[in-house]
Amino acid sequence: MTRDAWQPLLDRLTERREAARAMGGPQKLATRAERGRATARGTIAHLLDADSFVEFGVLAGEDLPADAFVAGWGTIEGRPVFVGAEDGSVAGGSIGTAGATKRARLIELARRERRPLVLILDGAGHRATNALRPHRPAPNDLQGLADLVGLVPIATIVIGPSAGHGALAAPMSDYCVMVTGHGALFTAGPPLVAAASGEQVSVTDLGGPAVHLASGLAHAEAPDAAAACAAVRQWLGYLPDAAGEAPPREHSGDVGPRATDALLDLIPVDARTPYDMTEVIDELCDHDSVLPWQPGHGPSLICALTRLGGHTVAVVANQPLVLAGSLDVAAADKGARFLDFCGTFGLPVLFLTDNPGVLAGSASERAGILRASSRMFLAQRRLRAPKLQVTIRKAFGFGSSVMAANPFDAQSASLALPTATLGGIPAKVGGETAKEDEDTRAALAANESSGPWRGATVGTWDDIVDPRELRNVVLSVLARGEGTQASTTPEKVHTR
C-alpha cells in the first residue's frame, strides 16, 4: 500500500519534468529549426560529453519551462564543467525571478568548486513583467561573475540575439564565440535603439559577429552552434580547471624535438621584407595545435594558444604583414587583455618580436597609443610563469619593451636569431633627429646593420640561436620550468 501511495506523486513529478524540458513546445522548436536556430538543450548536448549533463532547477518558474534558463553541469573530455543556457524559445530567453536565482546559483557553484563555466546566450535581458511581482533583494549573477573572473575559465557561446543584462556576460568572459547569422550582442535591441535615438538598424548590423570581432569583444565566429561548442571544447583543452592548477598536457603526436629548417625559407633576412608570422608559429609549434585569439582585432599582433612539446603555451607575436608589425591601440589593448589572462592561469608565454615600434603619428596619439602600449607593458611585466622572448629581426623603442625584449625583464630565456637588431630608435631617424655629424650617423647605421653580435658580447641575449634549432631550444626551456605554472601564485588582474 505504501508503494501505491507514492505513484500519484511520482507521476506528477514526471509530468512536471517533461513539461519543464519541453522548452517552447513543438511549434516554436520546429520554427527555430526551419530558420537554422539552435536550441538551449541542443547546444548543451553539443558542448558536453554524451549523457553527462545533470540539470538543477528544472522545475523553477511557474508556467514557463525551466523559467527560460537551463542550468547544470556535465563533463568535457571527462573534466567537470558548469553550464547555463538562455532558452530563446521560452519568453524570448528573458530573465525571470527564478531564472535569476538559477544564474546566481550556477556561478556560486562554479566558484565554490573551482570548475570552468560556459554560458550560452540567446535572451532578451530582464523580463518586463518582473516589475509586477515583488521579490526580495538578492545577489545577482553579474556580481557573481565579477568575483569568478580570474578564478576559473569562463566562456560564452552566443547562439542568438542577447541584450542587456544577459549580454554583459560576454565581455566579462575569457572567451566568446558567436554563431554566424544568429548570434548578436548589444546593450539594447533595435526597437529600443529606434525609440531612443530614431536610428533604424538590423540585429546583425547592431551587434552581429562582424561588429564584435572588430570591436574586440568576440574572440571567434562559428558557422553554427555545434562548431561554436567545438571551439569552446578546444579552448578549454588548453587550460587548467582553475587558477593555480596545471593545464593538461598532450603526450601523443608531434610533441618531440625536431629541426625547424623551414624557418630559413619563411623569415627574410632583410628587415624591410614582410612575411607571415603565422607560418613561423605553425612551424615552431606542435602540428595543428594553434588556436588564434581575436584574429580580426588588432591584426598587427598575433595572440594564440598552442602547444609546444605537449605543453600549453601562449604566443604573442608581431605580424610584419600588417603595419610592418607596429603596435596600434587595438593590438596593444588585445595584447594586454591576453597577457593578463595568461598570467592569471599561469600559462608560459612565447614572445616573437619583429616590429619597428609602437605606431607613431597624430591619429595614433589621439587614439591613446601611449596608454594602450603602457598597459600591455605592465601586463607582460607582471607575468610570473615562464616567459620566453625571441627577437626575430627588429625590435625598436617601446615596441621592444612591450614584447619583453628588454634585458632582465624576468624572462626564462631571452634569445635572438642572427637577423636581430635591437635599438631605441632606427639609426637613420635617430641620427637625423639628434643632428649628429656624418661620421656619427655612419657609425649608427653600421651598428644597426651589424646584427646582434655587439649585443651578444655584453649579454643582451642569453644566446643567438640558429633558426633550425629554435624549437628544440624553446622545448628545453619549457622542460626546465615544468611545474612552475601551477606553483605560481595567480594574480587576479584582468583588463577586459
KEVO-884085 format. One line per 8 residues: number of its first residue (from 1); for each residue x, y, z of C-alpha. Coordinates in Angstrom, 2 decimals. Example, Ala and Ser with C-alpha at 12.3 -4.5 7.8 and 13.67 -1.06 7.14 Angstrom:
! residues 2
1> 12.30,-4.50,7.80; 13.67,-1.06,7.14;
//
This chain:
! residues 496
1> 0.00,0.00,0.00; 2.81,2.40,0.80; 4.32,1.95,-2.66; 0.91,2.57,-4.29; 0.54,5.83,-2.39; 3.77,7.05,-3.96; 2.61,6.55,-7.55; 0.49,9.71,-7.98;
9> 3.35,11.82,-6.63; 5.86,10.18,-8.94; 3.53,10.58,-11.93; 3.14,14.25,-11.11; 6.92,14.66,-10.84; 7.38,13.01,-14.24; 4.73,15.26,-15.81; 6.31,18.41,-14.40;
17> 9.77,17.39,-15.52; 8.58,16.61,-19.04; 6.76,19.94,-19.26; 9.81,21.81,-17.97; 12.07,20.16,-20.56; 9.72,20.82,-23.47; 11.23,24.30,-23.98; 8.96,26.43,-26.20;
25> 6.93,23.48,-27.45; 6.88,21.60,-30.77; 5.71,24.50,-32.94; 8.30,27.01,-31.72; 11.07,24.44,-31.88; 10.07,23.50,-35.43; 10.13,27.17,-36.45; 13.58,27.62,-34.94;
33> 14.82,24.52,-36.76; 13.49,25.85,-40.09; 15.44,29.07,-39.52; 18.61,27.21,-38.58; 18.39,28.39,-34.97; 19.91,26.24,-32.24; 18.09,25.36,-29.03; 19.38,25.68,-25.47;
41> 19.29,21.96,-24.73; 20.60,21.02,-28.18; 23.58,23.32,-27.73; 24.33,21.85,-24.30; 24.28,18.40,-25.89; 26.86,19.53,-28.46; 29.04,21.07,-25.76; 29.19,18.27,-23.18;
49> 30.26,14.66,-23.32; 27.35,12.38,-24.26; 24.84,11.73,-21.47; 26.87,13.68,-18.91; 24.51,16.63,-18.31; 22.96,16.84,-14.83; 20.37,19.60,-14.53; 19.29,21.52,-11.47;
57> 16.34,23.88,-11.05; 14.40,22.14,-13.83; 11.11,22.93,-12.04; 11.96,26.59,-11.39; 9.45,29.13,-12.64; 5.68,28.98,-12.63; 4.24,28.49,-16.11; 7.48,28.82,-18.11;
65> 9.63,25.73,-18.76; 12.76,25.95,-16.60; 11.97,29.69,-16.43; 13.81,30.09,-19.76; 17.21,29.18,-18.28; 18.66,25.66,-18.37; 21.40,25.12,-15.79; 23.55,22.27,-14.57;
73> 26.86,20.54,-15.01; 28.48,17.85,-17.11; 31.88,16.89,-18.47; 34.09,17.89,-21.39; 36.72,15.23,-22.14; 35.87,13.84,-18.71; 36.51,17.14,-16.87; 33.60,18.69,-14.90;
81> 32.17,21.95,-16.30; 29.22,24.09,-15.22; 26.90,25.29,-17.99; 23.89,27.57,-18.27; 21.83,28.33,-21.36; 19.25,31.02,-22.06; 16.27,29.37,-23.77; 15.24,31.75,-26.53;
89> 12.17,29.61,-27.30; 10.64,30.48,-23.91; 9.65,34.10,-23.28; 12.43,35.18,-25.61; 15.02,33.77,-23.22; 14.27,36.62,-20.82; 15.44,36.59,-17.20; 12.71,35.93,-14.66;
97> 13.00,35.80,-10.88; 13.55,32.04,-10.74; 15.91,32.18,-13.70; 17.93,34.90,-12.00; 18.23,32.70,-8.92; 19.48,29.80,-11.03; 22.05,32.01,-12.75; 23.43,33.17,-9.41;
105> 23.39,29.63,-8.04; 25.25,28.27,-11.08; 28.03,30.83,-10.71; 28.23,30.24,-6.97; 28.79,26.52,-7.59; 31.50,27.20,-10.21; 33.32,29.46,-7.75; 32.97,27.13,-4.79;
113> 34.10,24.02,-6.69; 36.62,25.86,-8.92; 35.37,24.49,-12.21; 35.08,26.19,-15.63; 31.83,27.93,-16.56; 30.18,28.09,-20.00; 27.19,30.37,-20.63; 25.05,30.05,-23.78;
121> 23.39,33.35,-24.67; 20.08,33.75,-26.52; 17.92,36.08,-24.45; 16.17,39.42,-24.20; 17.50,40.59,-20.83; 15.31,41.12,-17.80; 11.63,40.17,-18.20; 9.39,43.24,-18.22;
129> 6.78,41.59,-16.00; 9.31,41.19,-13.18; 8.31,44.68,-12.07; 4.78,43.46,-11.33; 5.94,40.86,-8.83; 7.72,41.81,-5.60; 10.80,39.81,-4.78; 13.43,40.08,-2.12;
137> 16.80,41.71,-2.82; 19.43,39.08,-3.58; 22.91,38.83,-5.13; 22.77,38.77,-8.93; 24.76,36.79,-11.43; 26.86,39.72,-12.67; 28.18,40.25,-9.16; 28.99,36.56,-9.04;
145> 30.69,36.71,-12.44; 32.82,39.63,-11.30; 34.01,37.51,-8.38; 34.56,34.48,-10.63; 36.71,36.28,-13.22; 40.31,35.22,-12.81; 39.49,32.15,-10.73; 38.24,29.73,-13.40;
153> 38.00,29.84,-17.21; 34.72,31.44,-18.36; 33.37,31.07,-21.91; 30.26,32.38,-23.65; 28.60,30.97,-26.77; 26.23,33.41,-28.47; 23.65,31.41,-30.46; 21.02,34.16,-30.79;
161> 20.38,37.83,-30.01; 21.38,38.63,-26.44; 20.55,42.01,-24.95; 21.04,43.98,-21.77; 21.84,42.09,-18.59; 22.44,38.72,-20.26; 24.75,40.18,-22.91; 27.04,41.59,-20.22;
169> 28.26,38.06,-19.52; 30.15,38.10,-22.83; 32.58,40.98,-22.09; 33.15,39.51,-18.61; 34.10,36.12,-20.04; 37.56,34.97,-21.12; 36.43,33.55,-24.47; 33.39,34.45,-26.58;
177> 32.26,32.61,-29.72; 29.41,33.99,-31.86; 27.30,31.98,-34.31; 27.16,33.42,-37.84; 23.79,34.85,-38.88; 22.15,34.36,-35.48; 24.42,35.49,-32.64; 24.28,39.15,-31.63;
185> 25.19,41.20,-28.56; 24.01,44.67,-27.61; 23.07,46.80,-24.64; 19.62,47.31,-26.19; 17.98,45.78,-29.25; 16.84,47.55,-32.43; 13.36,48.54,-31.10; 14.85,50.33,-28.09;
193> 17.54,51.93,-30.23; 14.86,53.24,-32.60; 12.78,54.57,-29.69; 15.74,56.24,-28.01; 17.58,57.72,-30.98; 15.50,57.19,-34.09; 18.22,55.01,-35.61; 16.91,52.14,-37.70;
201> 19.34,49.25,-37.58; 19.18,45.49,-38.01; 20.14,42.98,-35.34; 23.22,41.93,-37.32; 24.41,45.46,-38.04; 23.87,46.48,-34.44; 25.70,43.64,-32.72; 26.45,40.71,-35.01;
209> 29.75,38.79,-35.21; 31.35,41.22,-37.68; 30.73,44.08,-35.25; 32.22,42.37,-32.24; 35.10,40.59,-33.93; 36.24,44.08,-34.93; 35.39,45.66,-31.56; 37.43,43.07,-29.69;
217> 34.52,41.71,-27.63; 34.25,38.40,-29.51; 37.18,36.03,-29.93; 35.89,33.77,-32.69; 32.98,33.17,-35.08; 31.46,29.78,-35.86; 29.05,28.75,-38.64; 26.65,27.01,-36.24;
225> 26.16,26.08,-32.61; 27.90,22.71,-32.98; 31.04,24.37,-34.34; 30.90,27.01,-31.60; 30.75,24.28,-28.97; 33.68,22.51,-30.62; 35.70,25.74,-30.41; 34.96,26.09,-26.70;
233> 35.84,22.44,-26.07; 39.15,23.01,-27.85; 39.81,26.23,-25.89; 39.15,24.55,-22.54; 41.56,21.79,-23.53; 44.46,24.24,-23.23; 43.51,25.42,-19.74; 43.53,24.26,-16.15;
241> 40.24,23.91,-14.29; 41.19,26.87,-12.10; 43.95,29.39,-11.46; 46.90,27.85,-9.63; 46.45,24.45,-11.25; 48.44,22.97,-14.14; 46.83,22.71,-17.59; 46.52,19.26,-19.17;
249> 49.46,18.08,-21.26; 49.26,16.30,-24.60; 51.61,13.31,-24.75; 50.90,11.92,-28.21; 51.60,13.12,-31.73; 54.11,15.80,-32.69; 55.46,16.65,-29.24; 59.15,15.79,-29.52;
257> 62.25,17.65,-30.70; 62.69,18.33,-34.40; 64.62,20.72,-36.60; 62.81,23.78,-37.94; 64.66,24.13,-41.23; 61.66,25.76,-42.90; 62.27,28.94,-40.89; 65.17,29.69,-43.24;
265> 62.66,29.94,-46.08; 59.94,31.72,-44.08; 61.93,34.56,-42.46; 63.61,37.04,-44.86; 66.97,38.35,-43.74; 66.11,41.86,-44.99; 64.21,43.54,-42.14; 62.13,45.56,-44.62;
273> 60.71,42.50,-46.36; 57.34,41.38,-44.96; 56.46,37.77,-44.18; 53.62,35.90,-42.50; 54.37,35.28,-38.82; 51.54,32.71,-38.61; 53.65,30.39,-40.77; 56.57,30.77,-38.36;
281> 54.31,29.91,-35.42; 52.94,26.84,-37.21; 56.47,25.63,-37.92; 57.64,26.09,-34.32; 54.64,24.60,-32.53; 53.20,21.11,-32.36; 51.35,20.41,-35.60; 47.71,21.53,-35.81;
289> 47.77,22.91,-32.27; 47.38,26.67,-32.83; 44.13,28.33,-31.66; 44.07,32.00,-32.77; 42.81,34.58,-30.29; 40.83,37.52,-31.76; 42.50,37.37,-35.19; 40.12,40.03,-36.58;
297> 41.01,42.62,-33.93; 44.35,44.42,-33.82; 45.81,42.12,-36.52; 49.34,43.57,-36.32; 49.68,41.49,-33.15; 49.07,37.73,-33.17; 47.83,36.12,-29.97; 47.21,32.39,-29.81;
305> 47.04,29.36,-27.57; 49.10,26.45,-28.79; 51.24,23.54,-27.66; 54.98,23.04,-27.66; 56.16,19.59,-26.68; 52.63,18.91,-25.48; 52.75,21.87,-23.09; 50.12,24.59,-23.33;
313> 51.91,27.77,-24.40; 50.58,31.22,-25.24; 52.15,33.00,-28.20; 52.36,36.78,-28.60; 53.92,37.73,-31.92; 54.21,40.74,-34.18; 52.73,40.32,-37.67; 55.01,42.01,-40.24;
321> 52.28,41.75,-42.89; 50.22,44.39,-41.00; 51.69,47.84,-40.25; 55.12,46.18,-40.54; 54.34,44.68,-37.14; 53.87,48.04,-35.40; 51.55,48.02,-32.41; 48.48,50.21,-32.73;
329> 45.92,50.82,-29.97; 43.75,47.82,-30.86; 46.75,45.47,-30.95; 48.14,46.75,-27.66; 44.75,46.50,-25.93; 44.33,42.95,-27.23; 47.82,42.05,-26.06; 47.23,43.44,-22.58;
337> 44.00,41.50,-22.11; 45.54,38.30,-23.44; 48.62,38.59,-21.25; 46.53,39.23,-18.15; 44.53,36.10,-18.97; 47.74,34.09,-19.43; 49.16,35.43,-16.17; 46.02,34.52,-14.26;
345> 46.15,30.90,-15.38; 49.92,30.53,-15.21; 50.47,29.86,-18.92; 54.01,30.13,-20.32; 54.24,32.90,-22.92; 56.44,32.85,-26.01; 57.10,36.32,-27.46; 58.20,36.50,-31.11;
353> 59.38,40.06,-31.68; 59.68,41.79,-35.04; 58.42,45.38,-35.02; 59.67,48.91,-35.70; 57.98,50.21,-32.53; 54.55,51.32,-31.41; 52.58,53.10,-34.11; 53.60,56.75,-34.42;
361> 51.53,59.66,-35.75; 48.88,62.14,-34.66; 45.99,59.72,-35.23; 47.70,57.08,-33.11; 48.38,59.58,-30.32; 44.76,60.77,-30.31; 43.61,57.16,-30.13; 45.71,56.66,-26.98;
369> 48.73,54.66,-28.08; 50.80,55.65,-25.04; 48.09,54.48,-22.65; 47.44,51.25,-24.56; 51.09,50.29,-25.04; 51.91,51.08,-21.40; 49.05,48.82,-20.38; 50.50,45.98,-22.44;
377> 53.96,46.59,-20.99; 52.54,46.32,-17.46; 50.75,43.09,-18.38; 53.91,41.43,-19.68; 55.94,42.72,-16.74; 53.50,41.10,-14.28; 53.91,37.62,-15.80; 55.26,35.10,-13.31;
385> 55.03,31.88,-15.31; 57.84,31.02,-17.76; 58.34,33.84,-20.28; 60.41,33.19,-23.39; 61.43,36.00,-25.72; 62.84,35.60,-29.22; 63.91,38.64,-31.25; 63.30,37.52,-34.81;
393> 64.54,40.58,-36.70; 63.91,44.10,-35.35; 62.83,45.49,-32.00; 62.83,49.25,-31.65; 61.85,51.65,-28.92; 58.87,50.91,-26.70; 57.86,48.27,-29.24; 60.68,46.13,-27.87;
401> 59.66,46.75,-24.24; 56.04,45.64,-24.65; 57.29,42.49,-26.38; 59.54,41.55,-23.45; 62.74,42.25,-25.43; 64.44,44.34,-22.73; 67.21,42.55,-20.82; 66.38,41.40,-17.28;
409> 62.61,41.56,-17.77; 62.00,38.27,-15.88; 62.45,36.11,-18.97; 63.10,32.41,-18.54; 65.02,32.75,-21.80; 66.00,35.75,-23.89; 67.03,34.67,-27.38; 67.69,36.17,-30.79;
417> 68.14,34.95,-34.32; 71.23,36.09,-36.27; 68.93,38.57,-38.07; 68.11,40.50,-34.87; 68.50,44.23,-34.36; 67.67,45.94,-31.07; 67.61,49.69,-30.57; 65.88,52.67,-29.07;
425> 65.17,54.20,-32.47; 66.10,53.34,-36.08; 69.62,54.62,-36.76; 68.77,56.87,-39.72; 65.97,58.66,-37.90; 67.95,58.86,-34.66; 70.97,60.39,-36.29; 68.92,62.98,-38.16;
433> 66.79,63.87,-35.13; 69.85,64.38,-32.92; 71.58,66.38,-35.71; 74.64,64.17,-35.50; 77.57,64.67,-37.85; 78.21,62.46,-40.88; 80.69,60.17,-39.12; 78.34,59.56,-36.18;
441> 75.42,58.87,-38.50; 77.53,56.38,-40.42; 78.61,54.69,-37.19; 74.97,54.41,-36.04; 73.93,52.90,-39.36; 76.83,50.44,-39.31; 75.99,49.40,-35.77; 72.35,48.80,-36.68;
449> 73.25,46.72,-39.71; 75.80,44.66,-37.79; 73.14,42.36,-36.35; 73.01,41.01,-32.80; 76.72,40.44,-32.29; 77.54,43.59,-30.32; 74.58,42.95,-28.01; 75.61,39.33,-27.60;
457> 79.07,40.34,-26.37; 77.56,42.14,-23.36; 74.87,39.56,-22.60; 71.86,41.36,-24.05; 70.51,37.94,-25.01; 71.14,34.58,-23.37; 72.03,33.15,-26.76; 71.94,33.72,-30.52;
465> 70.09,30.74,-31.97; 70.25,29.05,-35.36; 66.62,29.18,-36.62; 66.81,25.46,-37.37; 67.38,24.84,-33.63; 64.78,27.25,-32.28; 62.01,24.77,-31.45; 64.37,22.49,-29.57;
473> 65.88,25.37,-27.57; 62.38,26.50,-26.56; 61.42,22.93,-25.62; 64.44,22.67,-23.34; 63.48,25.87,-21.51; 59.90,24.68,-21.08; 61.12,21.36,-19.71; 63.31,23.22,-17.23;
481> 60.37,25.27,-15.99; 57.79,22.47,-15.95; 55.53,22.69,-12.94; 56.24,26.33,-12.15; 52.93,27.39,-13.71; 50.85,25.62,-11.09; 53.08,26.69,-8.21; 52.98,30.34,-9.23;
489> 50.58,32.37,-7.10; 47.98,33.67,-9.57; 47.45,37.41,-9.73; 43.80,38.21,-10.26; 44.40,41.12,-12.61; 42.16,41.45,-15.63; 41.87,44.27,-18.15; 38.78,43.25,-20.04;
//
